[in-house]
Amino acid sequence: MREERVTFFSEGTAVAGILRSPDELHDPGPGIVQGPGWLGLADADLYVRYHEALTAAGFTLLIFDYRGFGDSAGDRGSLSPTIQLQDLINAVTYLALREEVEAEQIGVFGSGGTGGGNAILLAAVDARVRCAVGQVPVADGSDWLRRMRTPQQWEEFLGRLALDRAHRAINGTGERVHPREEIMIPSAERRTTSVKRDVDGRIPTEVPLAAADEILRYRPIDVVGLIAPRPLLIVAVDADTVTPDDHATDLYAAAGPPKKLIMQFNTTHYAAYDQYGAEVIPHIVSWFQAAFNGESIPASELVEVGR
């Protein structure tokens, strides 16, 4: 797998990316865009195994840091799904201009909460995207944040947001919070997992509480139906305590054909990457291959792993 550090611009701001491509590439081939998952960074070790498999299949992959994250320029306190979607759209434009890539053959891969949800949003709004894969996606941001909290904590959180909106309207400034501790509430597994240890120390530790308002309005479920007839693959974890599995099944139900759902059993949100990667990654690769090659894909398919 070849690797090149690249820069493109999103709404005038420099965005840092990593272009990964096959060791030997003689003709332009398909390209895949990926934005990181919730608070993720482009150079996370977690993504390498996917990229090795995709580049071995002949694909060129562009993963990048959203504006305000990692090596990209922009407001370091920014945490905005709206900005992230703009970055993904601009990443498609940049990737289509690369000589390694056939401009009419671009897909999107996203993993991890809003990473998976963003892949669905991009495919829904950008017709240039030929196929999509969303792994453990968020379907409804309000429901996602609510289910991390007790009913009392949820009411307190909503009150805190309402007070912050008032302060911003009157004073022009609002509260700043830790995104992992005060917007997303980490599960017990998240507090102990080492899956993201290589990037955890480099994420923003302070963002506007106003970012939570955007998460409350975050609803890939409303637009997933726009992807069809382009193929959509969703990967989920049964009884997931980080991204509830019904987010994935609801997205699958609302999507048009062709579509496929992979449900992983007897594992957890973070453990599944290692536990079932050898089984799930070939499904992802073959999904892109079938879509790019114009092969016949079943209208709907459920694959159970580890049951």
C-alpha positions as CSV (number, residue, x, y, z in Angstrom):
1,M,0.0,0.0,0.0
2,R,1.4,3.4,-1.0
3,E,0.8,6.4,1.1
4,E,0.9,10.1,0.3
5,R,0.2,13.1,2.5
6,V,-2.1,15.5,0.6
7,T,-3.8,18.8,1.2
8,F,-7.1,20.0,-0.4
9,F,-9.3,22.9,0.5
10,S,-12.8,22.9,2.0
11,E,-14.6,26.2,1.9
12,G,-11.2,28.0,1.7
13,T,-9.6,26.1,4.7
14,A,-6.7,23.7,4.2
15,V,-7.6,20.1,4.9
16,A,-4.9,17.5,5.6
17,G,-5.5,14.0,4.2
18,I,-3.8,10.7,3.6
19,L,-4.1,9.1,0.1
20,R,-3.6,5.4,0.2
21,S,-3.3,3.5,-3.1
22,P,-2.3,0.1,-4.5
23,D,1.4,-0.7,-4.7
24,E,1.1,-1.0,-8.4
25,L,-1.5,1.1,-10.3
26,H,-1.3,1.2,-14.0
27,D,-4.7,2.7,-14.9
28,P,-7.2,5.0,-13.1
29,G,-9.4,2.9,-10.8
30,P,-12.2,3.4,-8.2
31,G,-11.7,5.8,-5.3
32,I,-13.2,5.8,-1.8
33,V,-13.6,8.8,0.5
34,Q,-13.6,8.4,4.3
35,G,-14.1,10.9,7.1
36,P,-13.1,9.6,10.6
37,G,-15.6,8.6,13.2
38,W,-16.6,10.5,16.3
39,L,-13.6,12.5,17.4
40,G,-11.4,10.4,15.1
41,L,-8.3,11.3,13.2
42,A,-7.1,10.2,9.7
43,D,-4.0,8.5,10.8
44,A,-5.6,6.2,13.4
45,D,-4.2,2.7,13.4
46,L,-7.8,1.4,13.6
47,Y,-8.4,2.2,9.9
48,V,-5.2,0.7,8.5
49,R,-6.5,-2.9,8.2
50,Y,-9.5,-1.7,6.1
51,H,-7.3,0.4,3.9
52,E,-4.8,-2.4,3.3
53,A,-7.6,-4.6,2.1
54,L,-9.2,-2.0,-0.1
55,T,-6.0,-0.9,-1.7
56,A,-5.1,-4.6,-2.3
57,A,-8.4,-4.8,-4.2
58,G,-7.3,-1.9,-6.5
59,F,-9.0,1.0,-4.8
60,T,-7.4,4.4,-4.0
61,L,-8.6,5.7,-0.6
62,L,-8.6,9.3,0.8
63,I,-9.0,9.7,4.5
64,F,-8.7,13.2,6.0
65,D,-9.0,15.2,9.2
66,Y,-12.1,17.3,9.4
67,R,-11.5,21.0,9.7
68,G,-10.4,21.9,13.2
69,F,-9.0,18.4,13.8
70,G,-5.6,16.8,13.6
71,D,-3.4,18.3,10.9
72,S,-6.2,20.3,9.2
73,A,-6.5,24.0,9.6
74,G,-9.6,25.6,11.1
75,D,-11.2,26.4,14.4
76,R,-9.8,23.9,16.9
77,G,-13.0,24.0,18.9
78,S,-15.2,23.1,16.0
79,L,-17.3,20.0,16.2
80,S,-20.0,20.4,13.5
81,P,-21.6,17.7,11.4
82,T,-22.5,20.4,8.9
83,I,-18.9,21.3,8.4
84,Q,-17.9,17.6,8.3
85,L,-20.4,17.0,5.5
86,Q,-19.0,20.0,3.5
87,D,-15.5,18.5,4.0
88,L,-16.7,15.2,2.6
89,I,-18.3,16.7,-0.4
90,N,-15.1,18.7,-1.1
91,A,-13.0,15.5,-0.6
92,V,-15.0,13.8,-3.3
93,T,-14.2,16.7,-5.7
94,Y,-10.5,16.5,-4.8
95,L,-10.4,12.7,-5.2
96,A,-12.1,12.8,-8.6
97,L,-9.3,15.1,-9.8
98,R,-6.6,12.7,-8.9
99,E,-5.0,10.9,-11.8
100,E,-5.1,7.5,-10.0
101,V,-8.9,7.7,-9.7
102,E,-11.7,7.2,-12.3
103,A,-13.9,10.1,-11.5
104,E,-17.2,8.2,-12.2
105,Q,-16.2,5.5,-9.7
106,I,-16.2,6.9,-6.2
107,G,-17.6,5.4,-3.0
108,V,-17.7,6.4,0.6
109,F,-16.8,4.4,3.7
110,G,-17.4,5.6,7.3
111,S,-17.0,3.9,10.6
112,G,-17.8,4.8,14.2
113,G,-21.0,6.6,15.2
114,T,-21.1,9.9,13.2
115,G,-18.4,8.4,10.9
116,G,-20.9,5.8,9.8
117,G,-23.7,8.3,9.7
118,N,-21.7,10.8,7.7
119,A,-21.1,8.2,5.0
120,I,-24.9,7.9,4.7
121,L,-25.4,11.7,4.6
122,L,-22.8,12.1,1.9
123,A,-24.2,9.4,-0.3
124,A,-27.7,10.9,0.1
125,V,-26.7,14.4,-1.0
126,D,-24.0,13.8,-3.5
127,A,-25.0,11.8,-6.6
128,R,-21.3,11.4,-7.5
129,V,-21.0,8.7,-4.8
130,R,-21.7,5.3,-6.5
131,C,-22.0,3.2,-3.3
132,A,-21.7,3.6,0.5
133,V,-20.6,1.6,3.6
134,G,-21.6,2.8,7.0
135,Q,-20.2,0.9,10.0
136,V,-22.0,1.2,13.4
137,P,-23.7,4.4,12.2
138,V,-25.8,7.0,14.2
139,A,-29.3,7.4,12.7
140,D,-30.7,10.0,15.0
141,G,-28.3,12.2,17.0
142,S,-30.9,13.2,19.6
143,D,-31.8,9.6,20.4
144,W,-28.0,8.8,20.5
145,L,-27.2,11.4,23.1
146,R,-30.4,10.7,25.1
147,R,-29.7,7.0,25.5
148,M,-26.3,7.7,27.1
149,R,-28.1,9.3,30.0
150,T,-30.7,8.5,32.6
151,P,-34.0,10.3,32.2
152,Q,-33.0,12.9,34.9
153,Q,-29.6,13.4,33.2
154,W,-31.3,14.0,29.9
155,E,-33.6,16.6,31.3
156,E,-30.7,18.3,33.0
157,F,-28.7,18.2,29.7
158,L,-31.6,19.8,27.7
159,G,-31.9,22.5,30.4
160,R,-28.2,23.2,30.2
161,L,-28.5,23.5,26.4
162,A,-31.4,25.9,26.7
163,L,-29.5,28.1,29.1
164,D,-26.5,28.1,26.8
165,R,-28.6,29.2,23.9
166,A,-29.9,32.1,26.0
167,H,-26.3,33.1,27.0
168,R,-25.2,33.0,23.4
169,A,-28.1,35.2,22.3
170,I,-27.6,37.8,25.0
171,N,-23.8,37.7,25.5
172,G,-22.5,36.3,22.3
173,T,-20.6,33.5,24.0
174,G,-21.5,30.1,25.4
175,E,-20.2,27.4,27.6
176,R,-17.3,25.2,26.5
177,V,-17.1,21.5,27.4
178,H,-15.1,18.3,26.8
179,P,-16.8,16.6,23.8
180,R,-16.3,13.1,25.1
181,E,-17.3,13.7,28.7
182,E,-20.0,16.3,28.4
183,I,-21.6,15.8,25.0
184,M,-21.0,12.1,24.4
185,I,-21.0,10.2,27.7
186,P,-18.4,7.3,27.4
187,S,-19.6,3.8,28.1
188,A,-17.7,1.6,30.5
189,E,-16.1,-0.1,27.6
190,R,-15.0,3.2,26.1
191,R,-13.2,4.2,29.3
192,T,-11.1,1.0,29.2
193,T,-10.6,0.2,25.5
194,S,-7.2,0.7,23.9
195,V,-8.6,0.7,20.3
196,K,-8.1,4.5,19.9
197,R,-5.2,5.0,22.2
198,D,-3.0,6.2,19.4
199,V,-5.2,9.3,18.7
200,D,-7.0,9.9,22.0
201,G,-4.4,12.3,23.2
202,R,-4.7,14.5,20.1
203,I,-8.4,15.3,20.0
204,P,-9.9,18.7,21.0
205,T,-10.6,18.7,24.8
206,E,-12.8,21.8,24.6
207,V,-15.6,22.6,22.2
208,P,-18.7,24.9,22.4
209,L,-21.6,23.2,24.1
210,A,-23.5,24.6,21.1
211,A,-22.0,21.6,19.1
212,A,-24.6,19.5,20.9
213,D,-27.4,21.4,19.2
214,E,-26.1,20.2,15.9
215,I,-25.9,16.6,17.1
216,L,-29.6,16.9,18.2
217,R,-30.5,17.8,14.6
218,Y,-28.3,15.1,13.1
219,R,-30.6,12.6,11.3
220,P,-29.2,10.4,8.6
221,I,-32.5,8.4,9.0
222,D,-34.3,11.2,7.2
223,V,-32.3,10.9,4.0
224,V,-31.1,7.4,3.8
225,G,-33.9,6.6,1.3
226,L,-32.3,9.0,-1.2
227,I,-29.3,6.7,-1.7
228,A,-31.2,4.1,-3.7
229,P,-30.7,2.7,-6.3
230,R,-27.0,3.1,-5.4
231,P,-25.9,0.2,-3.1
232,L,-25.7,0.7,0.7
233,L,-24.0,-1.7,3.2
234,I,-24.5,-1.2,6.9
235,V,-22.4,-2.9,9.6
236,A,-23.7,-3.2,13.1
237,V,-23.1,-4.8,16.5
238,D,-25.9,-6.6,18.3
239,A,-26.8,-5.0,21.7
240,D,-24.3,-2.2,21.1
241,T,-24.1,0.1,24.1
242,V,-22.2,2.9,22.2
243,T,-24.2,3.1,18.9
244,P,-27.5,1.3,19.5
245,D,-28.1,-1.5,17.0
246,D,-31.6,-0.3,16.2
247,H,-30.0,2.8,14.6
248,A,-28.5,0.4,12.1
249,T,-31.6,-1.7,11.6
250,D,-33.8,1.4,11.3
251,L,-31.5,2.8,8.6
252,Y,-31.5,-0.5,6.8
253,A,-35.3,-0.7,6.9
254,A,-35.6,2.9,5.6
255,A,-33.1,2.4,2.8
256,G,-34.1,1.4,-0.7
257,P,-32.5,-1.6,-2.5
258,P,-29.9,-2.8,-3.1
259,K,-28.9,-3.0,0.6
260,K,-27.1,-5.3,3.0
261,L,-26.9,-5.5,6.8
262,I,-24.1,-7.3,8.6
263,M,-25.0,-7.9,12.3
264,Q,-22.2,-9.0,14.6
265,F,-23.1,-11.0,17.7
266,N,-21.5,-11.9,21.0
267,T,-19.1,-9.0,20.9
268,T,-19.1,-5.3,21.7
269,H,-18.7,-2.0,19.9
270,Y,-15.0,-1.8,20.2
271,A,-14.1,-5.5,20.5
272,A,-15.8,-6.2,17.1
273,Y,-13.1,-4.5,15.1
274,D,-10.5,-7.1,16.2
275,Q,-12.9,-10.0,16.8
276,Y,-14.6,-10.0,13.5
277,G,-12.5,-7.9,11.3
278,A,-11.2,-10.8,9.3
279,E,-14.9,-11.7,8.4
280,V,-16.4,-8.3,8.0
281,I,-13.6,-6.6,5.9
282,P,-13.9,-9.0,3.0
283,H,-17.7,-8.2,2.9
284,I,-16.9,-4.5,2.6
285,V,-14.3,-5.1,-0.1
286,S,-16.6,-7.3,-2.1
287,W,-19.5,-4.7,-1.7
288,F,-17.4,-2.0,-3.3
289,Q,-16.2,-4.4,-6.0
290,A,-19.7,-5.4,-7.0
291,A,-20.9,-1.8,-7.1
292,F,-18.0,-0.5,-9.1
293,N,-18.1,-3.5,-11.5
294,G,-21.8,-3.2,-12.1
295,E,-22.5,-6.6,-10.8
296,S,-26.0,-7.8,-9.8
297,I,-26.5,-7.2,-6.1
298,P,-29.5,-8.7,-4.2
299,A,-32.2,-6.2,-3.3
300,S,-31.7,-6.9,0.4
301,E,-29.5,-9.2,2.4
302,L,-28.8,-9.9,6.1
303,V,-25.5,-11.5,7.2
304,E,-25.1,-12.7,10.7
305,V,-21.5,-12.9,12.1
306,G,-20.6,-14.7,15.3
307,R,-24.0,-16.2,16.1
